[in-house]
Amino acid sequence: MRVGELADRTGVAPRMLRYYEEQGLIASTRQDNGYRAFEEADVERVRTVRSLIASGLPTRLVRVVLDIEALADDERSPSCSTAFAEMLYGELTTLNDKIACLTKSRDTVRHYLEHTEHSALVGAAEPV
């Protein structure tokens, strides 16, 4: 499929798809006419990339997460350098801090709503 169809199917602008490709997050082949060609599997990969970026992960670490997920399918245990493990641990700490902050904000909003005449909305906003 061409970049426009991938954009339509994922909701990601063609320009952003080209950026993802530039960053090594997705890959295409080139047709004889020079157009990019993507595979069906790229639809899910783009959705994953978009979700990871939306969660606050920088693109340099999105690529790492995608590589780690690919290794999870491998029977061998992954290995990495100490420097790389420390970088991942730093990112894990940052993610945990963001989750704690978001949890506190969610709980504050929930508490406020529970004490208003609109408390019935709180049950509707709970995750499934």
C-alpha positions, 0 to 999 in steps of 0.5 A, a space after each residue: 500500500 502507498 503512504 496515503 492509504 497507510 495514512 488513511 488507515 492509521 489516522 497518521 499524516 503522510 508527513 508524520 509517516 515519512 518522519 517515522 520512516 526517517 527515524 527507523 520506526 517503520 520501513 518501506 520498499 520503493 516501487 519502480 516509480 519511486 513511491 513508498 510501499 508498505 505492508 499490511 503489518 505496517 498498519 499495526 506497527 504505525 498504530 503502536 508507534 503513535 500510541 507510544 509517542 502519545 504516551 510520552 516516549 521519545 522516538 529514540 526510545 520507541 525504536 528500542 521498545 519495538 526492538 525489545 518487543 521483537 526480541 520477546 518473540 525470540 526464544 533467546 534471552 535479550 542482552 544489552 550493555 550496562 549503559 543501555 540498561 541504565 538508559 532504559 532504567 532511567 526511562 522506566 523511572 520517568 514513566 513511573 513518575 508520569 504514571 504517579 502524576 497522572 494517577 494523582 491528577 485522576 484521583 483528584 478529579 474523581 474526588 472533586 466530581 464525587 462531591 458534586 451533583 454530577 457524581 454519577 458521571 464518575 462511574 461512567 468514566 471508570 476504565 473497563 
